[in-house]
Amino acid sequence: MRFDITVENSEILPEIKLYKPSSASDERGQIWTIWEKENILPEGLEFNLCKFTRSKKEVLRGLHGCYDTWKYMSVPMGEVFFSVVDIRKHSPNFLKYQTYVLNDKNHYGVLVPPGFANGHLCLSEKCLYHYMMSYEGKYIEPSEQVVIKWNDDRLQIPWPTKNPILSSRDKMSNI
């Protein structure tokens, strides 16, 4: 069974793509497709790493990014407030952001190209965040990534929390 996926470009950050999959439901549950090789990454690129994070309510991870990794994110369980920020210093959209709510009901996925940072806040009691990455060479270690503090005054992201649970890494900024 094949499912259609509608793709929309962000009006704020046109390089960011929101994937809206169709689904089918019956008495057993639901099925949908989050990605197809032919319609996600630019030609010649492939995903070479897939990760999950499991978080509890109020955990905020990010904002993290780098200049050579493509990322595709979705939320198979729970709900997150997702934010992506342009970190390309010579971009007309430098430090502009786009936000989405990703959850296990809308099944949305977001494709984030190199030069952007992203972060997510778990809104539900528990959430499972899924991301696939494409890069050449070695994985960009966390110590080499760009980190922007979640409440950086330059951004004014409307996070739906005032006191998130953060790692020590996410309490600082290096940009």
N, C-alpha and C positions, 0 to 999 in steps of 0.2 A: 504494500500500500504506500503510495507516494502522497506527500502533503506539500501544498504550496507555501512559499515563504515570501511575504511582502517585504520589500526593503525601502526604507526611508532615510534620506540624508538629514542630518541635523540642520536646522535653520541658522543656528548660532555658529556651529563648527561643522562646515559642510563635509569635512573628511570623515566625520563620525557617522557610522551607519547603524540604524536600528532595524533589527530583523524581527518580523512579526509572523510567526508560523501559524498555519491553520492546524486544527486538531480534530480528532474524532473521539466521541464518548459513547459508552454503553454501560450496562449494569456492572461490568467488570472494572471500569475505570476509564482511563483516557490514554491516548497515544498521540505523539507529535514528533516532528523532526526539528532539531535545533540547528543543523547545518548540513550542507552538502558541499563536497570538495569543489564542485564546479562553480558555486556562486558565493563563496566567502572571500578567499584570499586572491590577491592579484596573481595572474598566471606565473607559474614558475616557483611559487612559494608553497610550502607545506607546513602543517603544524608538526612541531617536533617535541612538544612537552604539554602535558595535560595535568592540571592540578585541581584540587578541591580545598576549600576551607570550610570548616564547620564553626559557627559562632552562636553565641547566645545573644539575647536582646541587649541592645545598647552598645555592642562591640562595633567600633569603627576601625576599619583597616585602610590605611592610605593617608594621604595621596602618594602613590608611587608611580614612577615612569622611567623611560629611557628613550634613547634616540634610534634604536635599531630593532625593536621588537613589536610585532603585530600581536594583539591580544583579542580573543573573542570570549566574552563573558555571558553567562546565563545563571539562573537560579532554579534548580530543580526541586528545591524544598524551602518553603518559607518566603520571606519578603525582605528586600533590601532597598534602601535609598542609594542610588548609584550616581556618582559624579565623575565627570571627565574634564580635564583642564588642558588647554594648549600650553606647552612649555617650550615652544620654539621661539627663541628670543627675537628673531627677525620676522616673525609672523605678524600680520595685522591683527590677528586674534590672540596674541600673547596674553596669557593669564585669563582669558575668557573661559567660561565653563558652560556645560550642559548637564542637566540632571534628568534622571529617569527613575521610575519605580519598576523594579524587576521582581517577578514572583512566580510561584508555581501555578498561577491561574492564567496570567497573560503569556507566559512562556517566552517573553522577549529575550533577544540576545543583542549584544552591542559589540561591534567591531571597532577596535581602537588601533589606529596606525601608530608607527613610531613618531616620537615627538609629542606625546600626550601622557599625562599622568591620570590615574584613576583611583577612586576609593569607594568604599561602600560601608553603609551602616545597617546592621541587622535590625529590622523593625519588628519581626515576629519573635516569639519565645525562643525559637531556634531557626537557623537558616543554613542551607548548604549552597555555597557559591562555587560555581564551576568556571574554570578558565583554561583556554588552550592558547599556546604561544607559538609563534613562528619567528625564527631568527637565524642568522648565519653564524657559524662558528660556535663559540661556547655560550652557555647561559650567562646572562648578566646577573652577577651576584647582588644581593640586596645592598651591600656596602658600596656598590658602584652605581646604584640607581639614584635618580632624583627623588627627593622627598620634600613634600610641601605640607606644612602643618595644616591640619583639617580646618582650623578657624583663622587662617591667614587673612589679615585685614584687607589685603589687596584683592582678594577674591569675593568675599561676601556671599559665600555659598549658603543657602538657607537650609542647613542641616536641621532635621526635625528633632534635635536634642541639644541640651545645653551642657551636659556632663557625660560624654561617652566614655566607654572603657577603652583605653588606648595602650599600645605597647610603648616601651621607652623610645623606640625608633620613631613612632608616629607623633611624639610630643615635640618634635623639632623639625627644622627645615634646612635644606642645603641649597636652595635656589634664591 
